[in-house]
Amino acid sequence: MKRKTTAFTAAMLLAGCIVLYGCAVGPDYKRPDVETPSSFKESADWQPARPRDAAPRGDWWTMYGDARLNELVAKVDVSNQTIAAAAAQVRISSALADQARSSMWPTVSGSVTRTESQPSSTTGPIVGQAASRRIIDSLPLTVSWEADLWGRIRRNIESGEATTQASAADLVNARLSMQSTLATSYFQLRALDSQKRLLGEAVAAYQKNLELTQNRYKAGVVSRLDIATAETQLNGARAQYVDVGVQRAQLEHAIAVLLGVPASGFSLEAAELSPAAPPVPSAGVPADLLERRPDVAGAERRMAAANAQIGVAKAAFFPTATLNGTYGYQTANPSVWFNAPSNFWSLGLGFALTLFDAGRRSAVSDQAIAQYEQTVAQYRGTVLQAFADVEDNLAALRILEQEAAIQAETVRAAQQTYDITLNQYKAGIANFLQVAITQTALLNAQTTALAIQARRVGASVLLVKALGGGWEEKK
């Protein structure tokens, strides 16, 4: 009868915990509103939407048609240390979430102990042992379980899962950032290669003009001043040609770091910058491009994690319920260790409530609320910055396209002016200073055109990053 009463009491205690188990204090998460425009100012065909960073991304770098770039980007995901650190953080967050999840289940522990003691002289003898000592062997199995009456554990799990998702978004963001940084550095290096070619052609042209001037000087047609001017122009171009090598070497070393290899063992052969940036579609663009911004997704998930921590803080104001049970064998005679008379058990349910803590729980709750409000502000700021990034690079591409067309005309006019002036110099109509001026203007116009071309390609890479990985879904 006693065993039935005990079992009934335990069942009632457990049933009471289950009834209360559905409670979860604290606010349920709801994504806060954020002001977004109905379309991009720089391109009305592009429509914004909510973050959806899990959307598949194509290999956006292949649209530049550069096999060497494709090869380098493929290595970034394998050996870049920033990406490796972000991947490790995902595993850390996942492990912490698993730890929080494990709190939902009972903790079971077991042990084997032997206790030897010297009884008092008034204690009667134990069967099978000498009266001078007492040895007790125990084999207990202990179970402890905290009933999640107020949702503290569930809120912790909710926070852990959201944090893991935020870390996963950070990994995607790190990968996209490293890929775009590599592409930008690569195109800057190719622009320097093209600039070096321009300077090399200029040096060759200046050398020919110097030889022409020297011959004309020997013939008594021009003065020594023309030779000095030609030499100054030639040596200045040579100095610029050498100086480009410094910037190129630094970019090559930066690319090596992105690839996770020593700079001393990495080199890139010279090649020209691609002719132009790939065209940005002006119509038919999917409405969910901005949804793939991983930094927006990470900020949103951090809001969810912070919101769950409010529930954890609120749960501290309510009592905790712990169910403890022990079952095992205990005997002073090993020969009857596992016999029924040697077993023992206990079952208990305890409630604990902090009665006074000088405002500590209130302060923790206020902290959790403030941290949530901080993540909301960070999320809204991230979304606003995301729209600004897209607008910036759409504007850059539009304006630079116009500038490139104007600069192409400038190069054509400068080339024509130089050709006319050189012919006049050969005919004795113009002096060499005029040739030098027009030739320098031509080189400056060509260099500016190349810089605009590099900026257009760079802006297209930044637009890819701003959109979270390009404007095409991976098939």
Backbone hydrogen bonds, N-H to C=O, Kabsch-Sander energy under -0.5 kcal/mol:
donor,donor_aa,acceptor,acceptor_aa,energy
5,T,1,M,-2.0
6,T,2,K,-2.2
7,A,3,R,-2.6
8,F,4,K,-2.4
9,T,5,T,-2.4
10,A,6,T,-2.3
11,A,7,A,-2.3
12,M,8,F,-2.3
13,L,9,T,-2.3
14,L,10,A,-2.4
15,A,11,A,-2.5
16,G,12,M,-2.2
17,C,13,L,-1.8
18,I,14,L,-2.2
19,V,15,A,-2.2
20,L,16,G,-1.8
21,Y,17,C,-1.1
22,G,18,I,-0.5
22,G,19,V,-0.6
23,C,20,L,-1.8
25,V,150,W,-2.5
40,F,43,S,-0.7
40,F,46,W,-1.6
43,S,40,F,-0.7
46,W,43,S,-1.8
47,Q,45,D,-0.6
52,R,291,E,-8.4
55,A,52,R,-1.6
58,G,472,E,-1.1
60,W,58,G,-2.0
62,T,59,D,-2.0
63,M,60,W,-1.5
64,Y,61,W,-1.4
65,G,62,T,-1.7
67,A,65,G,-0.6
70,N,66,D,-2.2
71,E,67,A,-2.0
72,L,68,R,-2.0
73,V,69,L,-2.8
74,A,70,N,-1.7
75,K,71,E,-0.7
75,K,72,L,-1.0
76,V,72,L,-1.0
76,V,73,V,-0.6
77,D,73,V,-0.9
78,V,75,K,-0.7
79,S,75,K,-2.2
80,N,76,V,-2.3
84,A,80,N,-1.8
85,A,81,Q,-2.3
86,A,82,T,-2.1
87,A,83,I,-2.5
88,A,84,A,-2.0
89,Q,85,A,-1.9
90,V,86,A,-1.6
91,R,87,A,-1.6
92,I,88,A,-2.2
93,S,89,Q,-2.7
94,S,90,V,-2.3
95,A,91,R,-2.3
96,L,92,I,-2.3
97,A,93,S,-2.1
98,D,94,S,-2.0
99,Q,95,A,-2.0
100,A,96,L,-2.1
101,R,97,A,-2.2
102,S,98,D,-1.9
103,S,99,Q,-0.7
103,S,100,A,-0.9
104,M,101,R,-1.6
105,W,102,S,-1.5
107,T,144,S,-3.4
108,V,106,P,-0.6
109,S,142,T,-2.7
111,S,140,P,-1.6
113,T,138,S,-2.4
115,T,136,I,-2.9
117,S,134,R,-3.1
123,T,120,S,-1.5
129,Q,126,I,-2.3
133,R,130,A,-1.3
134,R,117,S,-2.9
136,I,115,T,-2.9
137,D,331,T,-3.1
138,S,113,T,-2.9
139,L,329,Y,-3.1
141,L,327,Y,-2.5
142,T,109,S,-3.2
143,V,325,G,-3.5
144,S,107,T,-2.4
145,W,323,L,-2.4
147,A,145,W,-0.6
147,A,321,A,-2.4
149,L,147,A,-2.3
151,G,148,D,-0.5
155,R,151,G,-2.8
156,N,152,R,-1.9
157,I,153,I,-2.4
158,E,154,R,-2.6
159,S,155,R,-2.5
160,G,156,N,-2.6
161,E,157,I,-2.7
162,A,158,E,-2.0
163,T,159,S,-2.4
164,T,160,G,-2.2
165,Q,161,E,-2.2
166,A,162,A,-2.2
167,S,163,T,-2.4
168,A,164,T,-2.2
169,A,165,Q,-2.0
170,D,166,A,-2.2
171,L,167,S,-2.0
172,V,168,A,-2.0
173,N,169,A,-2.5
174,A,170,D,-2.8
175,R,171,L,-2.5
176,L,172,V,-2.5
177,S,173,N,-2.7
178,M,174,A,-2.6
179,Q,175,R,-2.4
180,S,176,L,-2.6
181,T,177,S,-2.4
182,L,178,M,-2.4
183,A,179,Q,-2.5
184,T,180,S,-2.7
185,S,181,T,-2.7
186,Y,182,L,-2.8
187,F,183,A,-2.5
188,Q,184,T,-2.2
189,L,185,S,-2.2
190,R,186,Y,-2.3
191,A,187,F,-2.2
192,L,188,Q,-1.8
193,D,189,L,-2.0
194,S,190,R,-2.3
195,Q,191,A,-2.6
196,K,192,L,-2.7
197,R,193,D,-1.9
198,L,194,S,-2.3
199,L,195,Q,-2.6
200,G,196,K,-2.4
201,E,197,R,-2.6
202,A,198,L,-2.3
203,V,199,L,-2.8
204,A,200,G,-2.2
205,A,201,E,-2.3
206,Y,202,A,-3.2
207,Q,203,V,-2.3
208,K,204,A,-1.9
209,N,205,A,-2.2
210,L,206,Y,-2.3
211,E,207,Q,-2.3
212,L,208,K,-2.6
213,T,209,N,-2.6
214,Q,210,L,-2.7
215,N,211,E,-2.2
216,R,212,L,-2.1
217,Y,213,T,-2.4
218,K,214,Q,-2.2
219,A,215,N,-1.5
220,G,217,Y,-1.3
221,V,216,R,-3.0
222,V,216,R,-0.8
226,D,223,S,-0.9
227,I,223,S,-0.9
228,A,224,R,-2.1
229,T,225,L,-2.4
230,A,226,D,-2.3
231,E,227,I,-2.5
232,T,228,A,-2.3
233,Q,229,T,-2.3
234,L,230,A,-2.3
235,N,231,E,-2.7
236,G,232,T,-2.1
237,A,233,Q,-1.8
238,R,234,L,-2.2
239,A,235,N,-2.2
240,Q,236,G,-1.9
241,Y,237,A,-2.2
242,V,238,R,-2.0
243,D,239,A,-2.4
244,V,240,Q,-1.7
245,G,241,Y,-0.5
245,G,242,V,-1.1
246,V,242,V,-0.5
246,V,243,D,-1.2
247,Q,243,D,-1.1
248,R,244,V,-2.3
249,A,245,G,-2.2
250,Q,246,V,-1.9
251,L,247,Q,-2.2
252,E,248,R,-2.3
253,H,249,A,-2.1
254,A,250,Q,-2.1
255,I,251,L,-2.2
256,A,252,E,-1.7
257,V,253,H,-1.9
258,L,254,A,-1.9
259,L,255,I,-1.8
260,G,256,A,-0.6
260,G,257,V,-1.0
261,V,256,A,-2.5
265,G,262,P,-1.1
266,F,263,A,-1.3
273,L,190,R,-0.5
289,L,286,P,-0.9
291,E,288,D,-0.6
292,R,289,L,-1.6
293,R,290,L,-1.6
297,A,293,R,-2.0
298,G,294,P,-2.6
299,A,295,D,-2.0
300,E,296,V,-2.2
301,R,297,A,-2.2
302,R,298,G,-1.8
303,M,299,A,-1.3
304,A,300,E,-1.5
305,A,301,R,-2.1
306,A,302,R,-2.4
307,N,303,M,-2.5
308,A,304,A,-1.9
309,Q,305,A,-1.4
310,I,306,A,-0.8
310,I,307,N,-0.8
311,G,307,N,-0.9
312,V,308,A,-1.6
313,A,309,Q,-2.1
314,K,310,I,-2.4
315,A,311,G,-2.1
316,A,312,V,-0.7
316,A,313,A,-0.7
317,F,314,K,-1.7
318,F,315,A,-1.7
320,T,352,A,-2.7
321,A,147,A,-0.6
322,T,350,G,-2.7
323,L,145,W,-3.4
324,N,322,T,-0.6
324,N,348,G,-3.1
325,G,143,V,-3.0
326,T,346,S,-2.5
327,Y,141,L,-2.5
328,G,344,F,-2.4
329,Y,139,L,-1.4
330,Q,342,S,-2.8
331,T,137,D,-2.4
336,V,333,N,-2.1
337,W,334,P,-1.5
339,N,336,V,-1.2
342,S,339,N,-1.8
343,N,340,A,-1.5
344,F,328,G,-2.7
346,S,326,T,-2.3
348,G,324,N,-3.0
350,G,322,T,-3.0
352,A,320,T,-2.2
355,L,353,L,-0.5
360,R,357,D,-1.1
363,A,359,G,-2.2
364,V,360,R,-2.4
365,S,361,R,-2.3
366,D,362,S,-2.6
367,Q,363,A,-2.3
368,A,364,V,-2.3
369,I,365,S,-2.3
370,A,366,D,-2.4
371,Q,367,Q,-2.6
372,Y,368,A,-2.0
373,E,369,I,-2.3
374,Q,370,A,-2.0
375,T,371,Q,-2.1
376,V,372,Y,-2.1
377,A,373,E,-2.1
378,Q,374,Q,-2.3
379,Y,375,T,-2.5
380,R,376,V,-2.6
381,G,377,A,-2.3
382,T,378,Q,-2.3
383,V,379,Y,-2.4
384,L,380,R,-2.4
385,Q,381,G,-2.4
386,A,382,T,-2.1
387,F,383,V,-2.0
388,A,384,L,-2.1
389,D,385,Q,-2.7
390,V,386,A,-1.9
391,E,387,F,-2.6
392,D,388,A,-3.0
393,N,389,D,-2.0
394,L,390,V,-2.5
395,A,391,E,-2.5
396,A,392,D,-2.3
397,L,393,N,-2.3
398,R,394,L,-2.2
399,I,395,A,-2.9
400,L,396,A,-2.7
401,E,397,L,-1.6
402,Q,398,R,-1.4
403,E,399,I,-2.5
404,A,400,L,-2.7
405,A,401,E,-1.6
406,I,402,Q,-1.9
407,Q,403,E,-2.8
408,A,404,A,-2.1
409,E,405,A,-1.3
410,T,406,I,-1.7
411,V,407,Q,-2.6
412,R,408,A,-2.1
413,A,409,E,-2.5
414,A,410,T,-2.6
415,Q,411,V,-2.5
416,Q,412,R,-2.1
417,T,413,A,-2.6
418,Y,414,A,-2.4
419,D,415,Q,-2.5
420,I,416,Q,-2.3
421,T,417,T,-2.5
422,L,418,Y,-2.7
423,N,419,D,-2.0
424,Q,420,I,-2.2
425,Y,421,T,-2.2
426,K,422,L,-2.4
427,A,423,N,-1.6
428,G,425,Y,-1.1
429,I,424,Q,-3.0
430,A,424,Q,-0.9
434,Q,431,N,-0.6
435,V,431,N,-1.1
436,A,432,F,-2.9
437,I,433,L,-2.3
438,T,434,Q,-2.3
439,Q,435,V,-2.6
440,T,436,A,-2.3
441,A,437,I,-2.2
442,L,438,T,-2.0
443,L,439,Q,-2.1
444,N,440,T,-2.5
445,A,441,A,-2.3
446,Q,442,L,-2.5
447,T,443,L,-2.5
448,T,444,N,-2.4
449,A,445,A,-2.2
450,L,446,Q,-2.1
451,A,447,T,-2.3
452,I,448,T,-2.4
453,Q,449,A,-2.2
454,A,450,L,-2.4
455,R,451,A,-2.3
456,R,452,I,-2.3
457,V,453,Q,-2.0
458,G,454,A,-2.6
459,A,455,R,-2.7
460,S,456,R,-1.8
461,V,457,V,-1.8
462,L,458,G,-2.2
463,L,459,A,-1.9
464,V,460,S,-1.9
465,K,461,V,-2.2
466,A,462,L,-2.6
467,L,463,L,-1.9
468,G,465,K,-1.5
469,G,464,V,-2.8
470,G,464,V,-1.4
474,K,56,P,-0.7
